[in-house]
């Protein structure tokens, strides 16, 4: 029957001996395993990948060319390493099955699982956000910024200098709108930091980071806040009207419930205390 996992309150099944074993090998997924329940979608291996006839987004990471777009009646992802066979993910419009097949290299299928999870949960007020998420006193704070901005450094400084602060996820926490609130969930995708927690906390604030010769922090108006969070949403979903409608709707709910700040800072204790005191009113 396969293995069951629950991430951000979404229960899904992984089916097929090969795929089950592949997912078990990914660090962090075991934390999200559950014994029973009714899954809302599933991942399966095998099948013949369709032909992408509408390329919507292309990217490159390390030695892999990534292509996301549409085939005749659904979405698909192709990951093509320079000197290896490709890996494919696809799902049909309105369907609840994500297909995976190709070169079973962990770096490929782990990313495909991330995209597939995003496709299945996006219509349910759920978005994976590229960020580092810290928790203090039962509330989560999201630090946003492009790679190399210092997100991981800043959350490390919180853990060093702010009593009781701990990391929820260092790369891809999941935000979900539930009960008229925004919740931050841990996920099995945490970048280079192995931080995997099947926990959720109400989101207290989002902070966009930038490097600067001194420490300054200010609250952002709504338009600037939109510009702060938009680049941290999955870029694969930004070029399809249907998908981006869901992203935009979620951002609207986020902006109306959670304050946004910009922190221009040095990588030091003063910056960590400034952001902590500003967010929590200390």
C-alpha positions in Angstrom: 0.0 0.0 0.0 2.9 2.3 0.6 4.0 4.8 3.2 2.0 7.7 4.7 3.4 11.1 5.5 1.9 14.3 6.9 3.4 17.7 6.2 1.7 20.9 7.2 -1.4 19.0 8.0 -1.6 17.4 4.5 -1.6 13.6 4.5 -0.2 11.9 1.5 0.8 8.4 0.4 4.0 7.3 -1.3 3.4 4.1 -3.3 5.6 1.6 -4.9 8.6 -0.3 -3.5 11.2 1.8 -5.4 9.7 5.1 -4.5 9.1 4.2 -0.8 12.7 3.1 -0.4 14.0 6.3 -2.2 11.9 8.5 0.1 13.1 6.7 3.2 16.7 7.5 2.3 16.0 11.2 2.4 17.1 12.7 5.7 14.2 14.1 7.6 11.2 12.4 6.0 11.0 9.8 8.7 10.0 12.6 11.2 6.8 13.1 9.1 5.8 9.5 8.8 2.4 8.6 10.2 0.8 5.2 10.8 -2.7 5.7 9.4 -5.1 8.2 7.9 -6.9 9.0 4.7 -4.4 10.7 2.2 -5.5 13.6 0.1 -3.0 12.8 -2.7 -0.2 10.4 -3.5 3.1 10.0 -5.2 3.7 7.0 -7.4 6.7 5.9 -9.5 6.8 4.7 -13.1 4.9 5.5 -16.2 5.8 7.3 -19.4 6.5 11.0 -19.0 4.4 13.3 -21.2 5.9 15.9 -23.6 6.1 19.4 -22.2 4.5 21.7 -24.8 4.5 24.9 -22.8 7.7 25.8 -21.0 6.8 28.3 -18.3 10.0 28.5 -16.2 13.5 27.4 -16.6 16.4 27.4 -14.1 19.8 25.9 -13.3 21.2 24.7 -10.1 24.7 23.1 -9.8 24.9 21.0 -13.0 21.1 20.5 -13.5 18.9 22.3 -16.0 15.3 22.5 -14.6 12.2 23.1 -16.7 8.7 23.6 -15.4 5.6 23.9 -17.6 2.5 22.3 -19.0 1.7 19.3 -21.1 -1.7 18.7 -22.7 -3.7 18.4 -19.5 -1.3 19.0 -16.5 1.9 20.3 -15.1 5.3 18.7 -15.3 8.9 19.2 -14.2 12.0 18.0 -16.0 15.4 17.9 -14.3 18.2 17.3 -16.7 21.8 16.9 -15.3 24.7 17.6 -17.7 26.0 14.1 -17.8 23.2 11.9 -16.4 19.7 10.8 -17.4 16.8 13.2 -16.6 14.2 12.9 -13.9 10.5 13.8 -14.5 7.5 14.7 -12.3 4.0 15.3 -13.7 0.4 15.5 -12.6 -2.9 15.9 -14.4 -5.2 18.9 -13.9 -7.6 18.2 -11.0 -5.8 15.0 -10.2 -4.5 13.7 -6.9 -1.6 11.6 -8.2 1.9 12.9 -8.7 4.0 10.7 -11.0 7.8 10.4 -10.7 10.2 8.6 -12.9 13.7 8.7 -14.4 17.1 8.9 -12.9 16.7 8.1 -9.2 19.4 10.4 -8.0 18.4 11.8 -4.6 19.2 15.4 -5.4 16.7 15.1 -8.3 13.8 13.3 -6.8 14.0 15.2 -3.5 13.5 18.5 -5.4 10.7 16.9 -7.5 8.9 15.9 -4.3 9.1 19.5 -3.2 7.5 20.8 -6.4 4.9 18.0 -6.4 4.0 18.7 -2.8 3.6 22.4 -3.6 1.3 21.7 -6.6 -1.0 19.5 -4.5 -1.3 21.8 -1.5 -1.2 25.2 -3.2 -5.0 25.2 -3.7 -5.5 24.6 0.0 -3.9 27.9 1.2 -0.5 26.3 1.6 2.8 27.8 0.3 6.4 26.6 0.8 8.5 29.7 1.5 12.2 30.0 0.9 13.3 31.3 4.3 14.8 30.5 7.7 12.2 30.2 10.5 13.0 30.7 14.1 10.6 30.1 17.1 10.4 31.9 20.4 7.7 31.7 23.1 5.5 29.6 20.8 5.5 32.1 17.9 7.4 31.8 14.6 9.4 34.5 12.8 10.3 34.1 9.1 13.5 35.6 7.8 13.4 36.2 4.1 16.1 37.1 1.5 18.0 35.8 -1.5 20.6 33.1 -1.0 23.7 34.6 0.6 21.8 37.4 2.3 22.4 35.9 5.8 19.2 34.2 6.8 20.8 31.2 8.4 23.4 33.4 10.0 20.7 35.7 11.6 18.7 32.8 12.9 21.9 31.3 14.3 22.5 34.6 16.1 19.0 34.4 17.6 19.8 30.9 19.0 23.1 32.2 20.4 21.8 35.3 22.1 18.0 35.0 22.5 17.1 32.6 25.4 14.6 30.0 24.3 14.9 30.6 20.5 15.1 27.5 18.3 15.1 26.7 14.6 12.0 25.3 13.0 13.4 25.0 9.4 16.4 26.6 7.6 15.3 26.6 4.0 11.7 25.6 3.2 9.2 26.0 6.0 5.6 25.7 5.0 3.0 28.4 5.6 -0.7 27.6 5.8 -3.8 29.6 6.4 -6.0 27.9 8.9 -8.6 29.1 11.5 -8.1 32.7 10.3 -4.4 32.6 11.2 -1.1 31.9 9.4 0.8 28.9 10.7 4.4 28.0 10.1 5.2 24.3 9.8 8.4 22.4 9.7 9.3 20.3 6.6 11.7 17.7 5.4 13.4 20.2 3.1 15.8 22.3 5.2 18.7 23.0 2.9 22.2 22.4 4.3 21.0 22.4 7.9 19.4 19.1 9.1 16.5 20.6 11.0 13.3 18.5 10.6 10.4 19.1 13.0 6.8 18.0 12.5 5.6 21.0 14.5 3.6 24.2 13.8 3.6 27.6 15.3 1.5 30.7 14.7 3.5 33.2 12.6 4.3 36.4 14.4 6.2 38.3 11.7 8.2 38.2 8.5 11.5 40.0 8.2 13.2 40.7 4.9 17.0 40.9 5.4 19.7 42.9 3.6 23.3 43.4 4.4 24.4 46.9 5.6 27.2 48.7 7.4 24.8 49.4 10.4 21.7 47.9 11.9 18.3 49.5 11.1 14.8 48.0 11.1 11.5 49.4 9.9 8.0 48.1 9.3 7.0 47.7 5.7 3.8 49.1 4.1 1.7 46.5 2.3 3.1 47.1 -1.2 6.6 46.8 0.0 5.7 43.7 2.0 4.3 42.1 -1.1 7.6 42.7 -2.8 9.4 41.3 0.1 7.6 37.9 0.2 6.9 37.4 -3.5 10.5 36.4 -4.4 10.5 33.8 -1.7 7.5 31.9 -3.1 8.1 29.0 -5.5 9.3 30.6 -8.8 7.9 27.6 -10.7 4.4 28.8 -9.9 4.8 32.5 -10.9 4.3 32.1 -14.6 1.0 30.2 -14.7 -2.2 32.2 -14.2 -4.0 29.4 -12.3 -1.1 28.7 -10.0 -0.3 32.3 -9.4 -3.9 33.1 -8.5 -3.5 30.7 -5.6 -0.1 32.2 -4.6 -1.5 35.8 -4.8 -4.6 34.9 -2.8 -2.4 33.4 -0.1 -0.1 36.4 0.0 -3.1 38.6 0.5 -4.2 36.7 3.6 -0.6 36.7 4.9 -0.2 40.5 4.5 -3.5 41.2 6.2 -2.6 39.2 9.3 1.2 39.3 9.8 3.4 42.4 10.1 6.4 42.7 7.7 9.7 44.4 8.4 12.9 45.2 6.6 16.1 44.6 8.6 19.3 46.1 7.2 22.0 44.6 9.3 25.4 43.4 10.3 25.9 39.7 11.2 26.1 40.5 14.9 24.4 40.2 18.3 23.1 43.8 18.1 21.1 42.9 14.9 19.6 39.8 16.5 18.5 41.7 19.5 17.1 44.5 17.4 14.9 42.2 15.4 13.8 40.2 18.5 12.9 43.4 20.4 11.1 44.9 17.4 9.0 41.8 16.7 8.2 40.9 20.3 8.0 44.5 21.6 10.7 43.9 24.2 
